Amino acid sequence: MLPRSPAGPYNPWMVAVFIALAPLMEVLDTTIANVSLPHIAGSLGISQSESTWVLTSYLVSNSIILPISGWLANVIGRKRFFQISTVLFIAASVLCASSTSINMLVVARALQGLGGGGLAPAAQSMMADSFVPEKRARVFALFGFVIIVAPASGPVLGGWLTDAFSWHWIFLINLPLGLIALTLTSIFTIEPKLLREERAALLGGGRFSLDYVGLALVAIGFAALQMFLDKFEVDDGFSSHFIIASCAVAIGALSFLALWEWQHEHPVMNVRLLFTRNFGIVSFVSFLISFCFLSSTQLLPQMAQTVLGYTSQTSGLSLALGGMTTLAFMPVSAYVTGRWVAPKYLMAAGLIQMGAALLADSHLSPYMSFDQLTLARVMQVIAMPFIFVPMSTSAFVGIPPKYFGDAAALSNQMRNIGGSMGISFTTNLLTMREQFHHARLAEAINPYHALPPGMSLAQLDQAVQFQANFISYLDVFHILGILALVVWPVALFLNPPEHRAV
């Protein structure tokens, strides 16, 4: 058994599955509430814009806890931190389902974000510690299922639960899953002796000093950044004093945070890891992949509803086959990574394929069938396993095992920020391009020409609005495709994974 493995006397594959259950429900909750907002708004008697705080509060608290989760695991103990996070997430989920006002629900979602923020980094570091480098590709395929498939499944599951039961069940579903995860990890995982010794050395001898400044800067900086990204479009961009203030606070606090943590002996956020060659490259690619992947995950069903007239559940189903395709290719990617093809070449090829698919989506037709829409999603995500597994395998190369928790926390934070920035960017770009195309199409209409037979001015305006709306989606897909294609050469600078005898 590896000295840092949480599996103890048990099969590490069995333990890895048990560990993955908790972050599965947490990642699922980042998107499961999206399609239920109209129902929540109606049930609580609030406006649609007010209901978006259900999403914002979760993302803000999640972004605060994510970057310091590695430090918290070192101070509290990794197994204890994982258990506390799971308990808090379960309790907050029940509180969300019991909420009778928007204020209560927002507070409960904030607590849920705090509990869930540490689950994915802790799970990733435990998986990395349980397997030697040449076997990590296989276990990271399991983690890839959590990170990639769960967000895409959220809208489908959320729509079904809301339609079949009520919006309360999108939170109540976490209770049985969370209790199972908590029970299994409590029984079948251990806190390795080496980790206990490292924790004692960290806290003992009077040498440890709590980084209060770092904690404050993380909380202020990432909260302000998430508020800026999530509310930019809702609050009309930089015309809002709140948005300007959030942007200024985020830039100031995060700039100071980087300088402060660089020189601190026991930083709560180990920014020095970003200058490790492989980890720095992987963090950058992770940011970009989340930027494109989560943006497209939101854009496709949104386009299906606003342009093609699909219901929320049907539009969510358009993502389902893509999720199944990703799941099917995860073990294939795990098998070939490092064995048949070097991780850097798989990553580069995956980025090229993803970029080409997004560019192809910029030529979709507004009269496409459901099958064509589903195929477009499959082509967007079919390469994700061949990006994610090599990326996860290469991330820890050159990093001492005692920093795996810090590295996992930073990696997940980069993924989190990338997704938030991507959604904010594409939402605002969509609005701007729709206004642009509407103006250009309206200019081309000659008021002196007779209208087509049976068409009124109101119907003509609807047709112009429809075309402008659809073309704006095509523009966004085009830009996302270019981003993926431009960045692929970065993957070629990765060092190969380490290999040692089992």
C-alpha positions in Angstrom: 0.0 0.0 0.0 1.3 3.5 -0.8 2.1 5.5 2.4 -0.4 8.3 1.7 -3.2 6.1 0.4 -6.6 6.4 2.2 -7.5 2.8 1.2 -5.6 1.1 4.0 -6.2 -2.7 3.8 -9.1 -2.3 1.3 -9.0 -2.4 -2.5 -8.1 1.1 -3.7 -10.5 0.9 -6.6 -13.4 0.2 -4.3 -12.4 3.1 -2.1 -12.0 5.4 -5.1 -15.6 4.7 -6.1 -16.8 5.4 -2.6 -14.8 8.6 -2.5 -16.2 9.8 -5.8 -19.8 9.7 -4.6 -19.6 12.8 -2.5 -18.1 15.1 -5.2 -20.5 13.6 -7.7 -23.5 15.1 -5.9 -21.6 18.4 -5.3 -20.7 18.9 -9.0 -24.2 17.8 -10.0 -25.6 20.7 -7.8 -23.7 23.3 -9.8 -26.2 22.9 -12.6 -29.2 21.0 -11.3 -31.0 24.1 -10.1 -30.7 26.0 -13.4 -33.8 24.7 -15.1 -35.8 24.9 -11.8 -35.4 28.7 -11.3 -38.9 29.6 -12.8 -40.5 27.1 -10.5 -38.6 28.3 -7.4 -39.5 31.9 -8.3 -43.2 31.1 -8.6 -43.2 29.0 -5.4 -41.6 31.7 -3.3 -43.3 34.6 -4.9 -40.2 36.3 -6.2 -39.1 37.7 -9.6 -36.9 35.7 -12.1 -33.9 38.0 -11.5 -34.2 37.5 -7.7 -34.2 33.7 -8.1 -30.7 33.8 -9.7 -29.3 34.4 -6.3 -30.0 30.7 -5.7 -27.1 30.1 -8.2 -24.9 33.0 -7.2 -24.8 32.3 -3.5 -23.7 28.7 -4.2 -21.0 29.7 -6.6 -19.7 32.5 -4.4 -19.3 30.4 -1.3 -17.9 27.5 -3.4 -15.3 29.8 -4.9 -14.1 30.9 -1.4 -13.6 27.4 0.0 -12.1 25.8 -3.1 -8.7 27.4 -3.2 -8.1 26.8 0.5 -9.4 23.3 0.7 -6.0 21.8 0.5 -4.7 23.9 3.4 -7.8 23.1 5.4 -7.3 19.4 4.8 -3.7 19.6 6.0 -4.7 21.5 9.2 -7.9 19.6 10.1 -6.9 16.2 8.7 -7.9 15.1 5.2 -10.5 12.4 6.2 -12.0 14.6 8.9 -12.2 17.6 6.4 -13.9 15.3 3.8 -16.4 14.1 6.4 -17.2 17.6 7.7 -17.7 18.9 4.2 -20.0 16.0 3.4 -22.1 16.5 6.5 -22.4 20.2 5.9 -23.4 19.6 2.3 -26.1 17.1 3.3 -27.5 19.3 6.1 -27.5 22.4 3.8 -29.3 20.4 1.1 -32.1 19.5 3.5 -32.3 23.2 4.6 -32.6 24.2 0.9 -35.5 21.8 0.4 -37.2 23.2 3.5 -36.8 26.8 2.6 -39.9 29.0 2.7 -38.4 32.3 1.6 -35.7 33.4 -0.8 -33.5 34.7 2.1 -33.6 31.3 3.7 -32.8 29.5 0.5 -29.9 31.8 -0.4 -28.3 31.2 3.0 -28.8 27.5 2.7 -27.3 27.5 -0.7 -24.3 29.4 0.6 -23.8 26.8 3.3 -24.2 24.1 0.6 -21.4 25.8 -1.4 -19.1 25.9 1.6 -19.7 22.2 2.3 -19.3 21.1 -1.3 -16.3 23.3 -2.2 -13.8 20.9 -0.6 -15.2 17.6 -1.8 -13.7 17.5 -5.3 -10.2 18.6 -4.4 -10.1 16.2 -1.4 -11.3 13.3 -3.6 -8.8 14.0 -6.3 -5.9 14.2 -3.9 -7.0 10.9 -2.2 -7.3 9.2 -5.6 -3.8 10.5 -6.6 -2.3 9.2 -3.4 -3.9 5.7 -3.8 -2.3 4.9 -7.1 1.3 5.0 -8.5 1.8 7.4 -11.4 1.4 4.9 -14.2 -2.0 3.8 -12.9 -3.5 7.2 -12.2 -4.9 7.6 -15.7 -7.4 4.9 -14.9 -8.6 6.3 -11.6 -8.7 9.8 -13.1 -11.1 8.5 -15.7 -13.5 7.9 -12.8 -12.9 11.4 -11.5 -13.5 12.6 -15.1 -16.9 11.1 -15.0 -17.7 13.2 -12.0 -16.3 16.5 -13.4 -17.6 16.2 -17.0 -20.7 14.1 -17.0 -22.3 15.4 -13.7 -22.7 19.0 -14.9 -24.2 17.9 -18.2 -26.6 15.6 -16.4 -27.7 18.3 -13.9 -30.2 20.1 -16.2 -31.7 16.7 -17.3 -32.1 15.4 -13.8 -33.2 18.8 -12.4 -35.9 19.2 -15.1 -37.3 15.7 -14.5 -37.4 16.0 -10.7 -39.1 19.4 -11.0 -41.7 18.3 -13.5 -42.4 14.9 -11.9 -42.3 16.0 -8.2 -41.3 19.6 -7.2 -38.2 21.8 -7.1 -37.6 20.7 -3.5 -36.4 17.3 -4.8 -33.4 18.7 -6.6 -32.0 19.2 -3.1 -33.6 16.3 -1.3 -31.9 13.8 -3.7 -28.6 14.7 -2.0 -29.8 13.2 1.3 -29.7 9.5 0.4 -26.7 9.8 -1.8 -24.8 11.9 0.7 -25.5 9.5 3.6 -24.3 6.6 1.5 -21.1 8.4 0.6 -20.5 9.5 4.2 -21.1 6.0 5.6 -18.9 4.2 3.1 -16.0 6.7 3.3 -16.2 6.6 7.2 -15.9 2.8 7.2 -13.5 2.1 4.3 -11.0 5.1 4.3 -8.3 5.8 6.8 -6.1 8.8 7.6 -2.6 7.4 6.7 0.1 7.6 9.4 2.3 9.7 7.2 -0.4 12.4 6.8 -0.9 12.4 10.6 2.8 12.9 11.1 2.9 15.7 8.6 -0.1 17.4 10.3 1.6 17.1 13.7 4.8 18.6 12.3 2.8 21.4 10.7 0.9 22.3 13.9 3.5 21.4 16.5 6.6 23.2 17.8 5.0 26.7 17.8 6.1 27.2 14.2 2.7 27.3 12.6 1.2 30.7 12.1 -2.4 31.1 10.7 -2.4 33.1 7.5 -5.2 35.4 8.5 -4.4 37.9 5.7 -4.5 35.1 3.1 -7.8 33.8 4.3 -9.3 37.3 4.2 -8.0 38.0 0.7 -9.3 34.6 -0.6 -12.7 35.3 0.8 -12.9 38.9 -0.4 -11.2 38.4 -3.8 -13.0 35.3 -5.0 -16.4 36.3 -3.7 -16.1 39.7 -5.5 -14.9 37.9 -8.7 -17.8 35.5 -8.6 -20.3 38.3 -8.0 -18.9 40.3 -10.9 -19.1 37.3 -13.3 -22.5 36.1 -12.2 -24.2 39.5 -12.0 -22.5 41.3 -14.9 -25.2 40.7 -17.5 -28.1 40.9 -15.0 -27.0 44.3 -13.7 -26.3 45.8 -17.1 -22.5 45.5 -17.1 -20.2 48.4 -16.3 -23.1 50.8 -16.2 -23.7 49.4 -12.7 -21.8 50.8 -9.7 -22.1 47.4 -8.1 -20.3 45.7 -11.0 -17.6 48.3 -11.1 -17.0 48.0 -7.4 -17.0 44.2 -7.6 -14.4 44.2 -10.4 -12.2 46.7 -8.6 -12.3 44.7 -5.3 -11.6 41.4 -7.2 -8.6 42.8 -9.1 -7.1 44.5 -6.0 -7.7 41.6 -3.6 -6.5 38.8 -5.9 -3.4 40.8 -7.0 -2.4 41.3 -3.4 -3.3 37.7 -2.6 -0.8 36.4 -5.2 2.0 38.6 -3.8 1.2 37.8 -0.2 0.9 34.0 -0.6 4.1 33.8 -2.6 6.2 34.8 0.4 4.2 33.2 3.2 5.7 30.1 4.9 2.3 28.3 5.3 0.1 29.9 2.6 -3.6 29.0 2.6 -3.4 29.0 -1.2 -0.1 27.7 -2.6 0.3 29.9 -5.7 3.9 28.8 -6.1 2.6 25.5 -7.6 1.3 27.4 -10.6 5.0 27.9 -11.7 5.6 24.1 -11.7 5.8 23.4 -15.4 3.2 20.7 -15.9 0.8 22.0 -13.2 0.9 25.5 -14.7 0.1 24.2 -18.2 -2.6 21.9 -17.0 -4.2 24.7 -14.9 -4.3 27.0 -17.9 -5.8 24.3 -20.2 -8.3 23.3 -17.4 -9.4 26.9 -17.3 -9.9 27.1 -21.0 -11.7 23.7 -21.3 -14.1 24.7 -18.5 -14.6 28.1 -20.3 -15.6 26.3 -23.5 -17.2 23.2 -22.1 -19.6 24.7 -19.5 -20.4 27.6 -21.9 -21.5 25.1 -24.6 -23.3 23.0 -22.0 -25.4 26.1 -21.3 -25.7 27.4 -24.8 -27.0 24.3 -26.6 -30.1 23.7 -24.4 -30.7 27.4 -24.2 -30.7 27.7 -28.0 -33.0 24.7 -28.1 -35.6 26.4 -25.9 -35.4 30.0 -27.2 -35.0 29.2 -31.0 -36.3 25.7 -31.6 -39.1 25.9 -29.0 -38.1 22.8 -27.0 -39.3 22.3 -23.4 -36.7 22.5 -20.6 -36.7 18.7 -20.2 -36.4 18.0 -24.0 -33.6 20.5 -24.3 -31.8 18.9 -21.4 -32.1 15.5 -23.1 -30.2 16.9 -26.0 -27.1 16.8 -23.7 -27.8 13.2 -22.6 -26.2 11.3 -25.5 -23.1 13.5 -25.2 -22.8 12.5 -21.6 -23.1 8.8 -22.4 -20.5 9.2 -25.2 -18.1 10.8 -22.8 -18.7 8.1 -20.2 -18.1 5.4 -22.9 -14.8 6.8 -24.0 -13.4 7.4 -20.4 -12.0 3.9 -20.0 -10.6 4.0 -23.6 -8.8 7.2 -22.8 -7.5 5.7 -19.5 -6.2 2.7 -21.3 -4.3 4.5 -24.1 -3.0 7.4 -22.0 0.7 6.9 -21.5 0.6 3.4 -22.8 0.0 3.9 -26.5 0.0 7.7 -26.8 1.8 10.3 -24.8 -0.6 12.5 -22.7 0.5 15.7 -24.4 -0.4 14.4 -27.9 -3.8 13.2 -26.7 -4.5 16.6 -25.2 -3.4 18.5 -28.3 -5.5 16.2 -30.5 -8.5 16.6 -28.2 -8.3 20.3 -28.2 -8.1 20.4 -32.0 -11.2 18.1 -32.3 -13.2 20.1 -29.8 -12.3 23.4 -31.6 -13.3 21.9 -35.0 -16.6 20.7 -33.6 -17.5 24.1 -32.1 -16.6 25.7 -35.4 -18.8 23.3 -37.2 -21.6 24.2 -34.9 -21.4 27.8 -36.2 -23.0 26.4 -39.4 -26.0 24.8 -37.8 -29.5 25.4 -39.3 -32.4 26.9 -37.3 -34.5 24.1 -38.8 -32.3 21.3 -37.5 -33.9 18.1 -36.1 -33.5 16.8 -32.5 -31.1 14.2 -33.8 -28.9 16.8 -35.5 -28.9 18.9 -32.3 -27.9 15.8 -30.3 -25.1 14.9 -32.8 -23.7 18.4 -32.5 -23.4 17.9 -28.7 -21.8 14.5 -29.1 -19.1 16.0 -31.4 -18.5 18.8 -28.9 -17.7 16.4 -26.0 -16.4 13.2 -27.7 -12.8 14.4 -27.2 -13.3 15.4 -23.6 -12.0 12.1 -22.1 -8.9 12.4 -24.2 -8.3 15.9 -22.8 -9.3 15.4 -19.2 -7.5 12.0 -18.4 -4.1 13.0 -19.8 -4.5 16.4 -18.2 -5.2 14.9 -14.7 -2.4 12.4 -15.2 0.2 15.1 -16.1 -0.9 17.6 -13.5 1.0 16.1 -10.5 4.3 15.5 -12.3 7.0 17.4 -10.5 4.9 18.1 -7.4 5.8 16.5 -4.1 3.0 14.2 -2.8 2.6 16.4 0.4 1.3 19.2 -1.9 -1.2 17.0 -3.8 -4.1 18.5 -1.8 -3.0 22.1 -2.5 -2.6 21.2 -6.2 -6.0 19.6 -6.4 -7.6 22.6 -4.8 -5.9 25.1 -7.2 -6.8 22.9 -10.2 -10.4 22.7 -9.3 -10.5 26.5 -8.6 -9.1 27.1 -12.1 -11.8 24.9 -13.5 -14.5 26.7 -11.4 -13.3 30.2 -12.5 -13.0 29.1 -16.1 -16.6 27.9 -16.1 -17.9 31.0 -14.5 -16.0 33.3 -16.8 -17.1 31.3 -19.8 -20.8 31.5 -19.0 -20.5 35.2 -18.2 -18.6 35.9 -21.4 -20.9 34.0 -23.7 -24.1 35.4 -22.1 -22.9 38.9 -22.7 -21.5 38.2 -26.1 -24.8 36.6 -27.1 -26.7 39.7 -26.1 -24.3 42.0 -28.0 -24.3 39.9 -31.2 -28.1 39.6 -31.1 -28.4 43.4 -31.0 -25.8 43.7 -33.8 -27.5 41.2 -36.1 -30.9 42.7 -35.4 -29.7 46.1 -36.5 -28.0 44.8 -39.7 -31.0 42.7 -40.7 -33.4 45.6 -40.0 -31.3 47.9 -42.2 -31.6 45.5 -45.1 -35.4 45.7 -45.1 -36.8 48.1 -47.7 -39.9 49.9 -46.3 -41.1 50.6 -49.9 -41.2 46.9 -50.9 -44.4 45.1 -50.3 -44.5 42.5 -47.6 -44.7 38.8 -48.5 -48.3 37.6 -48.9 -50.0 36.9 -45.6 -47.2 38.5 -43.5 -47.8 41.5 -41.2 -45.3 43.9 -39.9 -45.4 42.2 -36.5 -44.6 38.9 -38.1 -41.8 40.4 -40.1 -40.3 41.8 -36.8 -40.6 38.3 -35.3 -38.7 36.8 -38.2 -35.9 39.3 -37.9 -35.7 38.7 -34.2 -35.6 35.0 -34.7 -32.8 35.2 -37.2 -30.8 37.6 -35.1 -31.1 35.4 -32.1 -30.1 32.3 -33.9 -27.1 33.8 -35.7 -25.8 35.2 -32.4 -25.5 31.6 -31.1 -23.6 30.7 -34.2 -21.2 33.5 -33.5 -20.5 32.4 -30.0 -19.8 28.8 -31.1 -17.4 30.2 -33.7 -15.4 32.1 -31.1 -15.3 29.2 -28.6 -14.0 27.0 -31.4 -11.2 29.5 -32.3 -10.2 29.6 -28.6 -9.8 25.8 -28.4 -7.9 25.7 -31.7 -5.5 28.5 -30.7 -4.4 27.0 -27.4 -3.7 23.4 -28.5 0.1 23.9 -29.0 0.5 24.6 -25.2 -0.2 20.9 -24.5 3.0 19.9 -26.4 5.2 21.5 -23.6 4.1 19.0 -21.0 6.7 16.7 -19.4 5.8 13.0 -19.6 4.3 11.3 -16.5 6.7 9.7 -14.0 7.0 5.9 -13.9 8.2 3.8 -11.0 7.9 0.1 -10.0 4.7 -0.8 -8.3 
